[in-house]
Amino acid sequence: MTEIEFQPLDIAACYGTGFTANAISYGTASFLAPPRLKIGPSHVAVLCEFHGSMVWIESTTLCKHPCAILGYQVDGCQAHLPEDRIRDYITTGGHVDLYRLSPIEKLSQSESELLTTILVRHFIG
């Protein structure tokens, strides 16, 4: 896997290959969308900085890794190292598209801290 320098508010659009992922992707398909977007992702995650490391925040019941913040497996909102979750998708035949703010819109330090507060305190606990 190519080394990526993740940034706060990167959005990961995840394309899984299992039954649940396919049901979501095809169930939310839009045949009016541009060709690349007709079949959308099955899942999205948001990245933020937590204690000096980038973490992948998502809500799922399908991840077997323990939450990087809580230390145990969670059904619902949870945090993981982005490299681990990208590897999960790739090794099962899926893929992840990364969407990022343009350099002029990059978050300030205070905006990044607010994002982390919202994602971690309000959604993970």
C-alpha positions as CSV (number, residue, x, y, z in Angstrom):
1,M,0.0,0.0,0.0
2,T,1.3,3.5,-0.9
3,E,2.2,5.7,2.1
4,I,-0.5,8.4,2.4
5,E,-0.2,11.5,4.6
6,F,-3.7,11.8,6.0
7,Q,-5.2,15.1,7.0
8,P,-8.0,16.1,9.3
9,L,-11.4,15.9,7.5
10,D,-10.2,13.5,4.8
11,I,-13.3,11.5,3.8
12,A,-12.8,7.9,3.0
13,A,-15.4,6.5,0.6
14,C,-15.3,2.7,1.1
15,Y,-16.4,0.1,-1.5
16,G,-16.8,-3.2,0.2
17,T,-17.4,-6.6,-1.4
18,G,-19.7,-8.4,1.1
19,F,-23.4,-8.9,0.9
20,T,-24.1,-5.9,3.2
21,A,-21.8,-3.6,1.3
22,N,-23.3,-4.6,-2.0
23,A,-26.8,-4.2,-0.7
24,I,-26.0,-0.6,0.4
25,S,-24.1,0.3,-2.8
26,Y,-26.8,-1.0,-5.2
27,G,-29.7,0.0,-3.0
28,T,-28.5,3.6,-3.1
29,A,-27.4,3.6,-6.7
30,S,-28.4,6.5,-9.0
31,F,-28.5,5.9,-12.7
32,L,-28.7,9.6,-13.3
33,A,-25.3,10.2,-11.6
34,P,-22.0,10.6,-13.6
35,P,-20.7,7.2,-14.7
36,R,-18.1,6.8,-11.9
37,L,-20.7,7.7,-9.2
38,K,-23.7,5.6,-10.4
39,I,-22.9,2.9,-7.8
40,G,-21.7,4.7,-4.7
41,P,-19.7,3.6,-1.7
42,S,-21.2,1.3,0.8
43,H,-19.6,3.2,3.7
44,V,-17.8,6.5,4.6
45,A,-15.3,7.4,7.3
46,V,-14.0,10.7,8.5
47,L,-10.4,11.2,9.6
48,C,-9.3,13.4,12.5
49,E,-6.2,13.8,14.7
50,F,-6.4,12.2,18.2
51,H,-3.5,12.5,20.6
52,G,-1.0,13.2,17.7
53,S,-2.2,10.3,15.4
54,M,-4.7,10.3,12.6
55,V,-7.7,8.1,13.3
56,W,-10.5,6.8,11.0
57,I,-13.9,7.4,12.6
58,E,-16.8,5.3,11.3
59,S,-20.0,3.7,12.4
60,T,-20.2,0.0,11.6
61,T,-21.0,-3.4,13.0
62,L,-18.7,-5.2,10.6
63,C,-15.2,-4.3,11.8
64,K,-13.4,-6.9,13.9
65,H,-10.6,-4.6,15.2
66,P,-10.8,-3.1,18.6
67,C,-11.6,0.6,18.7
68,A,-8.3,2.6,18.9
69,I,-9.8,4.9,21.6
70,L,-12.0,2.6,23.7
71,G,-9.7,-0.5,23.4
72,Y,-12.4,-3.0,22.6
73,Q,-14.6,-4.1,19.7
74,V,-17.6,-1.8,19.2
75,D,-20.8,-2.0,17.2
76,G,-21.5,1.6,16.2
77,C,-19.1,4.6,16.2
78,Q,-15.5,3.6,16.6
79,A,-11.9,4.7,15.7
80,H,-9.2,2.8,13.9
81,L,-5.8,3.5,12.2
82,P,-6.6,4.4,8.6
83,E,-4.0,2.1,7.2
84,D,-5.6,-0.9,9.0
85,R,-9.1,-0.2,7.6
86,I,-7.8,0.6,4.1
87,R,-6.0,-2.8,4.2
88,D,-9.2,-4.5,5.3
89,Y,-11.0,-3.2,2.2
90,I,-8.1,-4.0,-0.2
91,T,-7.4,-7.5,1.0
92,T,-11.1,-8.5,0.5
93,G,-11.2,-7.1,-3.1
94,G,-12.7,-3.7,-2.3
95,H,-11.2,-0.3,-2.5
96,V,-11.2,3.1,-0.8
97,D,-11.4,6.5,-2.5
98,L,-10.0,9.4,-0.4
99,Y,-11.5,12.9,-0.7
100,R,-9.7,15.8,0.7
101,L,-10.1,19.6,1.2
102,S,-8.2,21.7,-1.3
103,P,-5.0,23.3,0.2
104,I,-6.7,26.7,0.5
105,E,-9.5,25.1,2.6
106,K,-7.2,23.1,4.9
107,L,-8.5,23.1,8.5
108,S,-6.8,25.4,11.0
109,Q,-5.5,23.9,14.2
110,S,-8.6,25.1,16.1
111,E,-10.9,23.7,13.4
112,S,-9.1,20.4,13.6
113,E,-9.4,20.3,17.4
114,L,-13.2,21.1,17.1
115,L,-13.6,18.3,14.6
116,T,-11.9,15.8,16.9
117,T,-14.0,17.0,19.9
118,I,-17.2,16.5,17.9
119,L,-16.2,13.1,16.4
120,V,-14.6,11.6,19.5
121,R,-16.5,13.1,22.5
122,H,-19.9,13.2,20.9
123,F,-19.9,10.0,18.9
124,I,-17.4,7.6,20.6
125,G,-17.5,8.8,24.2
